[in-house]
Amino acid sequence: MSRHLNQVLLVGNLADDPEVRTVGQQGSILSKFTVATNEEYTTKAGDQVEKTQWTRCVAWNGTAE
């Protein structure tokens, strides 16, 4: 099994305040949040289209603080 880590950069807006909590016996920090990213383009017919994609994210420990 490969031990490589994939990295993604989302540029958008937070949908709401992040949910931050402590979980487990060791007190790991968990943060859940949703990022809205927008895409704008013009169709062949000349119509302007804007689409929003909602991405649910989870961060653990150092990245969650």
PDB file of N, CA, C and O in Angstrom, chain B, residues numbered from 101:
ATOM      1  N   MET B 101       0.837  -1.177   0.000  1.00  0.00           N
ATOM      2  CA  MET B 101       0.000   0.000   0.000  1.00  0.00           C
ATOM      3  C   MET B 101       0.883   1.242   0.000  1.00  0.00           C
ATOM      4  O   MET B 101       1.868   1.313   0.736  1.00  0.00           O
ATOM      5  N   SER B 102       0.534   2.196  -0.810  1.00  0.00           N
ATOM      6  CA  SER B 102       1.291   3.436  -0.913  1.00  0.00           C
ATOM      7  C   SER B 102       1.057   4.310   0.314  1.00  0.00           C
ATOM      8  O   SER B 102      -0.045   4.337   0.861  1.00  0.00           O
ATOM      9  N   ARG B 103       2.076   5.010   0.737  1.00  0.00           N
ATOM     10  CA  ARG B 103       1.957   5.903   1.889  1.00  0.00           C
ATOM     11  C   ARG B 103       1.964   7.364   1.460  1.00  0.00           C
ATOM     12  O   ARG B 103       2.287   8.241   2.261  1.00  0.00           O
ATOM     13  N   HIS B 104       1.616   7.634   0.223  1.00  0.00           N
ATOM     14  CA  HIS B 104       1.563   9.007  -0.253  1.00  0.00           C
ATOM     15  C   HIS B 104       0.286   9.684   0.227  1.00  0.00           C
ATOM     16  O   HIS B 104      -0.736   9.034   0.445  1.00  0.00           O
ATOM     17  N   LEU B 105       0.363  10.989   0.386  1.00  0.00           N
ATOM     18  CA  LEU B 105      -0.770  11.772   0.858  1.00  0.00           C
ATOM     19  C   LEU B 105      -1.243  12.668  -0.270  1.00  0.00           C
ATOM     20  O   LEU B 105      -0.446  13.402  -0.855  1.00  0.00           O
ATOM     21  N   ASN B 106      -2.513  12.618  -0.578  1.00  0.00           N
ATOM     22  CA  ASN B 106      -3.083  13.515  -1.575  1.00  0.00           C
ATOM     23  C   ASN B 106      -3.377  14.852  -0.919  1.00  0.00           C
ATOM     24  O   ASN B 106      -3.762  14.918   0.248  1.00  0.00           O
ATOM     25  N   GLN B 107      -3.189  15.917  -1.688  1.00  0.00           N
ATOM     26  CA  GLN B 107      -3.437  17.256  -1.173  1.00  0.00           C
ATOM     27  C   GLN B 107      -4.400  17.971  -2.098  1.00  0.00           C
ATOM     28  O   GLN B 107      -4.254  17.923  -3.320  1.00  0.00           O
ATOM     29  N   VAL B 108      -5.389  18.637  -1.508  1.00  0.00           N
ATOM     30  CA  VAL B 108      -6.398  19.349  -2.271  1.00  0.00           C
ATOM     31  C   VAL B 108      -6.475  20.771  -1.736  1.00  0.00           C
ATOM     32  O   VAL B 108      -6.438  20.987  -0.524  1.00  0.00           O
ATOM     33  N   LEU B 109      -6.582  21.740  -2.639  1.00  0.00           N
ATOM     34  CA  LEU B 109      -6.746  23.133  -2.254  1.00  0.00           C
ATOM     35  C   LEU B 109      -8.122  23.590  -2.707  1.00  0.00           C
ATOM     36  O   LEU B 109      -8.397  23.663  -3.904  1.00  0.00           O
ATOM     37  N   LEU B 110      -8.987  23.899  -1.745  1.00  0.00           N
ATOM     38  CA  LEU B 110     -10.330  24.398  -2.047  1.00  0.00           C
ATOM     39  C   LEU B 110     -10.360  25.886  -1.734  1.00  0.00           C
ATOM     40  O   LEU B 110     -10.047  26.297  -0.617  1.00  0.00           O
ATOM     41  N   VAL B 111     -10.734  26.688  -2.716  1.00  0.00           N
ATOM     42  CA  VAL B 111     -10.868  28.126  -2.506  1.00  0.00           C
ATOM     43  C   VAL B 111     -12.348  28.442  -2.599  1.00  0.00           C
ATOM     44  O   VAL B 111     -12.958  28.297  -3.658  1.00  0.00           O
ATOM     45  N   GLY B 112     -12.916  28.867  -1.500  1.00  0.00           N
ATOM     46  CA  GLY B 112     -14.348  29.135  -1.473  1.00  0.00           C
ATOM     47  C   GLY B 112     -14.747  29.805  -0.185  1.00  0.00           C
ATOM     48  O   GLY B 112     -13.952  30.510   0.437  1.00  0.00           O
ATOM     49  N   ASN B 113     -15.975  29.583   0.213  1.00  0.00           N
ATOM     50  CA  ASN B 113     -16.536  30.196   1.414  1.00  0.00           C
ATOM     51  C   ASN B 113     -17.019  29.128   2.376  1.00  0.00           C
ATOM     52  O   ASN B 113     -17.531  28.087   1.962  1.00  0.00           O
ATOM     53  N   LEU B 114     -16.850  29.398   3.680  1.00  0.00           N
ATOM     54  CA  LEU B 114     -17.402  28.505   4.685  1.00  0.00           C
ATOM     55  C   LEU B 114     -18.915  28.652   4.689  1.00  0.00           C
ATOM     56  O   LEU B 114     -19.435  29.768   4.664  1.00  0.00           O
ATOM     57  N   ALA B 115     -19.613  27.542   4.721  1.00  0.00           N
ATOM     58  CA  ALA B 115     -21.075  27.565   4.713  1.00  0.00           C
ATOM     59  C   ALA B 115     -21.625  27.966   6.078  1.00  0.00           C
ATOM     60  O   ALA B 115     -22.698  28.563   6.162  1.00  0.00           O
ATOM     61  N   ASP B 116     -20.893  27.641   7.153  1.00  0.00           N
ATOM     62  CA  ASP B 116     -21.344  27.901   8.514  1.00  0.00           C
ATOM     63  C   ASP B 116     -20.117  27.852   9.422  1.00  0.00           C
ATOM     64  O   ASP B 116     -19.016  27.557   8.957  1.00  0.00           O
ATOM     65  N   ASP B 117     -20.293  28.134  10.693  1.00  0.00           N
ATOM     66  CA  ASP B 117     -19.184  28.014  11.636  1.00  0.00           C
ATOM     67  C   ASP B 117     -18.752  26.553  11.733  1.00  0.00           C
ATOM     68  O   ASP B 117     -19.594  25.655  11.718  1.00  0.00           O
ATOM     69  N   PRO B 118     -17.432  26.310  11.832  1.00  0.00           N
ATOM     70  CA  PRO B 118     -16.962  24.925  11.979  1.00  0.00           C
ATOM     71  C   PRO B 118     -17.433  24.314  13.302  1.00  0.00           C
ATOM     72  O   PRO B 118     -17.562  25.004  14.313  1.00  0.00           O
ATOM     73  N   GLU B 119     -17.681  23.026  13.267  1.00  0.00           N
ATOM     74  CA  GLU B 119     -18.030  22.265  14.477  1.00  0.00           C
ATOM     75  C   GLU B 119     -16.729  21.673  15.000  1.00  0.00           C
ATOM     76  O   GLU B 119     -16.131  20.819  14.346  1.00  0.00           O
ATOM     77  N   VAL B 120     -16.286  22.118  16.170  1.00  0.00           N
ATOM     78  CA  VAL B 120     -15.016  21.654  16.751  1.00  0.00           C
ATOM     79  C   VAL B 120     -15.323  20.942  18.054  1.00  0.00           C
ATOM     80  O   VAL B 120     -16.067  21.450  18.892  1.00  0.00           O
ATOM     81  N   ARG B 121     -14.734  19.743  18.219  1.00  0.00           N
ATOM     82  CA  ARG B 121     -14.948  18.993  19.452  1.00  0.00           C
ATOM     83  C   ARG B 121     -13.767  18.090  19.739  1.00  0.00           C
ATOM     84  O   ARG B 121     -12.935  17.844  18.867  1.00  0.00           O
ATOM     85  N   THR B 122     -13.697  17.602  20.955  1.00  0.00           N
ATOM     86  CA  THR B 122     -12.664  16.667  21.389  1.00  0.00           C
ATOM     87  C   THR B 122     -13.269  15.275  21.396  1.00  0.00           C
ATOM     88  O   THR B 122     -14.374  15.074  21.900  1.00  0.00           O
ATOM     89  N   VAL B 123     -12.540  14.308  20.834  1.00  0.00           N
ATOM     90  CA  VAL B 123     -13.053  12.941  20.759  1.00  0.00           C
ATOM     91  C   VAL B 123     -12.002  11.950  21.244  1.00  0.00           C
ATOM     92  O   VAL B 123     -10.806  12.237  21.220  1.00  0.00           O
ATOM     93  N   GLY B 124     -12.454  10.802  21.675  1.00  0.00           N
ATOM     94  CA  GLY B 124     -11.570   9.707  22.060  1.00  0.00           C
ATOM     95  C   GLY B 124     -10.920   9.888  23.417  1.00  0.00           C
ATOM     96  O   GLY B 124     -11.022  10.945  24.040  1.00  0.00           O
ATOM     97  N   GLN B 125     -10.257   8.847  23.857  1.00  0.00           N
ATOM     98  CA  GLN B 125      -9.603   8.849  25.162  1.00  0.00           C
ATOM     99  C   GLN B 125      -8.370   9.738  25.188  1.00  0.00           C
ATOM    100  O   GLN B 125      -8.003  10.262  26.240  1.00  0.00           O
ATOM    101  N   GLN B 126      -7.727   9.911  24.034  1.00  0.00           N
ATOM    102  CA  GLN B 126      -6.508  10.725  23.983  1.00  0.00           C
ATOM    103  C   GLN B 126      -6.808  12.199  23.727  1.00  0.00           C
ATOM    104  O   GLN B 126      -5.883  13.010  23.674  1.00  0.00           O
ATOM    105  N   GLY B 127      -8.060  12.556  23.569  1.00  0.00           N
ATOM    106  CA  GLY B 127      -8.444  13.951  23.412  1.00  0.00           C
ATOM    107  C   GLY B 127      -8.118  14.532  22.049  1.00  0.00           C
ATOM    108  O   GLY B 127      -7.740  15.700  21.951  1.00  0.00           O
ATOM    109  N   SER B 128      -8.257  13.743  21.001  1.00  0.00           N
ATOM    110  CA  SER B 128      -8.020  14.245  19.648  1.00  0.00           C
ATOM    111  C   SER B 128      -9.039  15.323  19.308  1.00  0.00           C
ATOM    112  O   SER B 128     -10.204  15.234  19.695  1.00  0.00           O
ATOM    113  N   ILE B 129      -8.590  16.340  18.581  1.00  0.00           N
ATOM    114  CA  ILE B 129      -9.478  17.428  18.186  1.00  0.00           C
ATOM    115  C   ILE B 129     -10.005  17.141  16.794  1.00  0.00           C
ATOM    116  O   ILE B 129      -9.244  16.802  15.888  1.00  0.00           O
ATOM    117  N   LEU B 130     -11.331  17.281  16.626  1.00  0.00           N
ATOM    118  CA  LEU B 130     -12.001  17.027  15.370  1.00  0.00           C
ATOM    119  C   LEU B 130     -12.752  18.288  14.960  1.00  0.00           C
ATOM    120  O   LEU B 130     -13.459  18.890  15.769  1.00  0.00           O
ATOM    121  N   SER B 131     -12.595  18.681  13.710  1.00  0.00           N
ATOM    122  CA  SER B 131     -13.311  19.844  13.186  1.00  0.00           C
ATOM    123  C   SER B 131     -14.025  19.435  11.905  1.00  0.00           C
ATOM    124  O   SER B 131     -13.425  18.829  11.017  1.00  0.00           O
ATOM    125  N   LYS B 132     -15.322  19.774  11.813  1.00  0.00           N
ATOM    126  CA  LYS B 132     -16.116  19.493  10.616  1.00  0.00           C
ATOM    127  C   LYS B 132     -16.639  20.816  10.076  1.00  0.00           C
ATOM    128  O   LYS B 132     -17.107  21.666  10.833  1.00  0.00           O
ATOM    129  N   PHE B 133     -16.555  20.983   8.750  1.00  0.00           N
ATOM    130  CA  PHE B 133     -17.043  22.204   8.129  1.00  0.00           C
ATOM    131  C   PHE B 133     -17.348  21.947   6.663  1.00  0.00           C
ATOM    132  O   PHE B 133     -16.886  20.959   6.091  1.00  0.00           O
ATOM    133  N   THR B 134     -18.125  22.835   6.057  1.00  0.00           N
ATOM    134  CA  THR B 134     -18.492  22.714   4.657  1.00  0.00           C
ATOM    135  C   THR B 134     -17.974  23.932   3.906  1.00  0.00           C
ATOM    136  O   THR B 134     -18.129  25.065   4.362  1.00  0.00           O
ATOM    137  N   VAL B 135     -17.352  23.689   2.743  1.00  0.00           N
ATOM    138  CA  VAL B 135     -16.832  24.761   1.899  1.00  0.00           C
ATOM    139  C   VAL B 135     -17.659  24.810   0.610  1.00  0.00           C
ATOM    140  O   VAL B 135     -17.884  23.787  -0.037  1.00  0.00           O
ATOM    141  N   ALA B 136     -18.102  26.008   0.253  1.00  0.00           N
ATOM    142  CA  ALA B 136     -18.840  26.219  -0.996  1.00  0.00           C
ATOM    143  C   ALA B 136     -17.883  26.788  -2.028  1.00  0.00           C
ATOM    144  O   ALA B 136     -17.279  27.839  -1.812  1.00  0.00           O
ATOM    145  N   THR B 137     -17.745  26.090  -3.157  1.00  0.00           N
ATOM    146  CA  THR B 137     -16.911  26.583  -4.260  1.00  0.00           C
ATOM    147  C   THR B 137     -17.817  26.864  -5.456  1.00  0.00           C
ATOM    148  O   THR B 137     -18.758  26.116  -5.721  1.00  0.00           O
ATOM    149  N   ASN B 138     -17.525  27.946  -6.174  1.00  0.00           N
ATOM    150  CA  ASN B 138     -18.343  28.360  -7.305  1.00  0.00           C
ATOM    151  C   ASN B 138     -17.596  28.185  -8.617  1.00  0.00           C
ATOM    152  O   ASN B 138     -16.380  28.366  -8.692  1.00  0.00           O
ATOM    153  N   GLU B 139     -18.347  27.833  -9.640  1.00  0.00           N
ATOM    154  CA  GLU B 139     -17.814  27.702 -10.998  1.00  0.00           C
ATOM    155  C   GLU B 139     -18.716  28.513 -11.916  1.00  0.00           C
ATOM    156  O   GLU B 139     -19.937  28.351 -11.903  1.00  0.00           O
ATOM    157  N   GLU B 140     -18.112  29.381 -12.710  1.00  0.00           N
ATOM    158  CA  GLU B 140     -18.873  30.176 -13.667  1.00  0.00           C
ATOM    159  C   GLU B 140     -18.354  29.888 -15.071  1.00  0.00           C
ATOM    160  O   GLU B 140     -17.145  29.810 -15.292  1.00  0.00           O
ATOM    161  N   TYR B 141     -19.277  29.731 -16.016  1.00  0.00           N
ATOM    162  CA  TYR B 141     -18.874  29.505 -17.400  1.00  0.00           C
ATOM    163  C   TYR B 141     -19.994  29.927 -18.344  1.00  0.00           C
ATOM    164  O   TYR B 141     -21.131  30.150 -17.929  1.00  0.00           O
ATOM    165  N   THR B 142     -19.644  30.029 -19.614  1.00  0.00           N
ATOM    166  CA  THR B 142     -20.601  30.389 -20.653  1.00  0.00           C
ATOM    167  C   THR B 142     -20.831  29.181 -21.549  1.00  0.00           C
ATOM    168  O   THR B 142     -19.874  28.554 -22.005  1.00  0.00           O
ATOM    169  N   THR B 143     -22.093  28.849 -21.805  1.00  0.00           N
ATOM    170  CA  THR B 143     -22.420  27.721 -22.670  1.00  0.00           C
ATOM    171  C   THR B 143     -22.208  28.102 -24.135  1.00  0.00           C
ATOM    172  O   THR B 143     -21.997  29.271 -24.459  1.00  0.00           O
ATOM    173  N   LYS B 144     -22.265  27.121 -24.997  1.00  0.00           N
ATOM    174  CA  LYS B 144     -22.131  27.389 -26.436  1.00  0.00           C
ATOM    175  C   LYS B 144     -23.233  28.316 -26.938  1.00  0.00           C
ATOM    176  O   LYS B 144     -23.047  29.039 -27.917  1.00  0.00           O
ATOM    177  N   ALA B 145     -24.382  28.292 -26.263  1.00  0.00           N
ATOM    178  CA  ALA B 145     -25.506  29.151 -26.647  1.00  0.00           C
ATOM    179  C   ALA B 145     -25.335  30.583 -26.128  1.00  0.00           C
ATOM    180  O   ALA B 145     -26.147  31.456 -26.435  1.00  0.00           O
ATOM    181  N   GLY B 146     -24.275  30.826 -25.339  1.00  0.00           N
ATOM    182  CA  GLY B 146     -24.013  32.157 -24.823  1.00  0.00           C
ATOM    183  C   GLY B 146     -24.627  32.447 -23.463  1.00  0.00           C
ATOM    184  O   GLY B 146     -24.566  33.581 -22.988  1.00  0.00           O
ATOM    185  N   ASP B 147     -25.215  31.442 -22.830  1.00  0.00           N
ATOM    186  CA  ASP B 147     -25.822  31.625 -21.515  1.00  0.00           C
ATOM    187  C   ASP B 147     -24.757  31.561 -20.424  1.00  0.00           C
ATOM    188  O   ASP B 147     -23.866  30.713 -20.459  1.00  0.00           O
ATOM    189  N   GLN B 148     -24.864  32.470 -19.456  1.00  0.00           N
ATOM    190  CA  GLN B 148     -23.979  32.449 -18.298  1.00  0.00           C
ATOM    191  C   GLN B 148     -24.521  31.454 -17.288  1.00  0.00           C
ATOM    192  O   GLN B 148     -25.707  31.491 -16.961  1.00  0.00           O
ATOM    193  N   VAL B 149     -23.673  30.567 -16.791  1.00  0.00           N
ATOM    194  CA  VAL B 149     -24.084  29.562 -15.813  1.00  0.00           C
ATOM    195  C   VAL B 149     -23.160  29.659 -14.604  1.00  0.00           C
ATOM    196  O   VAL B 149     -21.942  29.768 -14.747  1.00  0.00           O
ATOM    197  N   GLU B 150     -23.752  29.620 -13.415  1.00  0.00           N
ATOM    198  CA  GLU B 150     -22.978  29.574 -12.181  1.00  0.00           C
ATOM    199  C   GLU B 150     -23.435  28.364 -11.371  1.00  0.00           C
ATOM    200  O   GLU B 150     -24.625  28.198 -11.103  1.00  0.00           O
ATOM    201  N   LYS B 151     -22.483  27.526 -10.986  1.00  0.00           N
ATOM    202  CA  LYS B 151     -22.786  26.337 -10.191  1.00  0.00           C
ATOM    203  C   LYS B 151     -22.023  26.409  -8.879  1.00  0.00           C
ATOM    204  O   LYS B 151     -20.876  26.855  -8.839  1.00  0.00           O
ATOM    205  N   THR B 152     -22.663  25.971  -7.816  1.00  0.00           N
ATOM    206  CA  THR B 152     -22.028  25.907  -6.500  1.00  0.00           C
ATOM    207  C   THR B 152     -21.907  24.449  -6.096  1.00  0.00           C
ATOM    208  O   THR B 152     -22.865  23.682  -6.195  1.00  0.00           O
ATOM    209  N   GLN B 153     -20.707  24.073  -5.635  1.00  0.00           N
ATOM    210  CA  GLN B 153     -20.482  22.718  -5.145  1.00  0.00           C
ATOM    211  C   GLN B 153     -20.170  22.805  -3.657  1.00  0.00           C
ATOM    212  O   GLN B 153     -19.331  23.602  -3.236  1.00  0.00           O
ATOM    213  N   TRP B 154     -20.850  21.978  -2.863  1.00  0.00           N
ATOM    214  CA  TRP B 154     -20.674  21.953  -1.423  1.00  0.00           C
ATOM    215  C   TRP B 154     -19.805  20.758  -1.052  1.00  0.00           C
ATOM    216  O   TRP B 154     -20.157  19.616  -1.345  1.00  0.00           O
ATOM    217  N   THR B 155     -18.667  21.019  -0.405  1.00  0.00           N
ATOM    218  CA  THR B 155     -17.730  19.960  -0.039  1.00  0.00           C
ATOM    219  C   THR B 155     -17.629  19.882   1.477  1.00  0.00           C
ATOM    220  O   THR B 155     -17.256  20.854   2.135  1.00  0.00           O
ATOM    221  N   ARG B 156     -17.963  18.722   2.024  1.00  0.00           N
ATOM    222  CA  ARG B 156     -17.897  18.485   3.467  1.00  0.00           C
ATOM    223  C   ARG B 156     -16.465  18.109   3.814  1.00  0.00           C
ATOM    224  O   ARG B 156     -15.901  17.203   3.200  1.00  0.00           O
ATOM    225  N   CYS B 157     -15.868  18.789   4.788  1.00  0.00           N
ATOM    226  CA  CYS B 157     -14.462  18.573   5.164  1.00  0.00           C
ATOM    227  C   CYS B 157     -14.367  18.160   6.627  1.00  0.00           C
ATOM    228  O   CYS B 157     -15.181  18.561   7.459  1.00  0.00           O
ATOM    229  N   VAL B 158     -13.355  17.349   6.920  1.00  0.00           N
ATOM    230  CA  VAL B 158     -13.063  16.923   8.285  1.00  0.00           C
ATOM    231  C   VAL B 158     -11.571  17.108   8.505  1.00  0.00           C
ATOM    232  O   VAL B 158     -10.762  16.668   7.688  1.00  0.00           O
ATOM    233  N   ALA B 159     -11.198  17.762   9.611  1.00  0.00           N
ATOM    234  CA  ALA B 159      -9.793  17.957   9.951  1.00  0.00           C
ATOM    235  C   ALA B 159      -9.549  17.400  11.342  1.00  0.00           C
ATOM    236  O   ALA B 159     -10.418  17.469  12.211  1.00  0.00           O
ATOM    237  N   TRP B 160      -8.348  16.843  11.549  1.00  0.00           N
ATOM    238  CA  TRP B 160      -7.990  16.241  12.813  1.00  0.00           C
ATOM    239  C   TRP B 160      -6.802  16.944  13.439  1.00  0.00           C
ATOM    240  O   TRP B 160      -5.914  17.412  12.726  1.00  0.00           O
ATOM    241  N   ASN B 161      -6.770  17.024  14.753  1.00  0.00           N
ATOM    242  CA  ASN B 161      -5.661  17.493  15.581  1.00  0.00           C
ATOM    243  C   ASN B 161      -5.121  18.850  15.160  1.00  0.00           C
ATOM    244  O   ASN B 161      -5.877  19.821  15.161  1.00  0.00           O
ATOM    245  N   GLY B 162      -3.847  18.960  14.799  1.00  0.00           N
ATOM    246  CA  GLY B 162      -3.215  20.249  14.512  1.00  0.00           C
ATOM    247  C   GLY B 162      -3.904  21.054  13.439  1.00  0.00           C
ATOM    248  O   GLY B 162      -3.994  22.276  13.563  1.00  0.00           O
ATOM    249  N   THR B 163      -4.398  20.419  12.381  1.00  0.00           N
ATOM    250  CA  THR B 163      -5.071  21.139  11.321  1.00  0.00           C
ATOM    251  C   THR B 163      -6.475  21.546  11.727  1.00  0.00           C
ATOM    252  O   THR B 163      -7.077  22.394  11.068  1.00  0.00           O
ATOM    253  N   ALA B 164      -7.008  20.975  12.776  1.00  0.00           N
ATOM    254  CA  ALA B 164      -8.383  21.269  13.205  1.00  0.00           C
ATOM    255  C   ALA B 164      -8.450  22.439  14.190  1.00  0.00           C
ATOM    256  O   ALA B 164      -9.537  22.941  14.477  1.00  0.00           O
ATOM    257  N   GLU B 165      -7.315  22.869  14.701  1.00  0.00           N
ATOM    258  CA  GLU B 165      -7.324  23.902  15.752  1.00  0.00           C
ATOM    259  C   GLU B 165      -7.451  25.287  15.213  1.00  0.00           C
ATOM    260  O   GLU B 165      -7.472  26.249  15.981  1.00  0.00           O
TER     261      GLU B 165
END
